[in-house]
């Protein structure tokens, strides 16, 4: 991992992009990294576009602003590709990770100016297979960890066991499904460009 990685999340209210960014910050912190994880709020409501951010570093972070030139962009809802400039400022050596079933040609038409790496995952399929409901944030969390190399897969999964045990203390029956969603997503993420 390079010294500082900046990530911008694009999703819709209620899809868990903010929660995923905070879980990523916690996991990175627990592996000895310096972190920031924060949402950008406006008058959002369920279904409205939202943005969240992460900074992860091996050294203390002295920047306290939104992220304008991210290394990675995570798109939790592919309908945002048509209405939000998700690649704004995205570094060419970075990557965009999209929750989609669209084919490579369709995606490239929606991102004509972007020349960097593109990864896709069908977070709906992963979520339905492992959780029985559509919660795209859990697969997208695993996808960004895999693509960015912030931490080893095994280290990430071990940390998430503890996070889920705490987060779902009153609903322990959902822990196993969430862990399976992470494991499957680590295998399902694929590079298309």
C-alpha positions, 0 to 999 in steps of 0.5 A: 500500500502506498503512504496515503490512499483516498477513496470516494464512495457514491451511493444512494441514501439507504444503501449503506455507502456511509456505513461501508466507509466507516467499517473500512476505516475501522478495519484499517485502524485495527490493522495499525493504519491512520484513518479518516472516514466521513460522509458528505451530507446535504438534504439527502433522503432515502434514494438520493445520491450521497457521497462518503470518503476514506483516507487511509495512511501509514503516517498521521493524516493532516488533511481535513477536507473532502477528497477531490482527487481520489485513488479509488471510487466505489459506485454502490448504485450504477444508475449514478453513472448516468447522473453523477460525474463519478470519475471527477478527479479520479487518478488514472493509476487508480480504479473505479469499482462498480456494482453492476451487471452491465457489460464492458461496452455499456460501462465504457460508454457511460465513462467515455473520458476515464482511461483507468482501471475498471472493476465490477461486481454484481453486489445484488447477486452476492447479497441475495445469495448470502443474505437473502436481501439486497444490501450492496454495502457489504460486497462493495466493502470487500471489493474495495479492500481487494482492489486497493490492497489496503490489507490482506484478505485474511486480515480483513475477514478476521477484523470484520468478524469482530466488527460484525459481532459488535455491530450485530450484537442484538441480531447475531443471526445475520453475522454468518451471512455478512461474513459469507457476503464478504468472502464471496465478494472477494472472489467475485470482483473482476477487472474489465479494463 
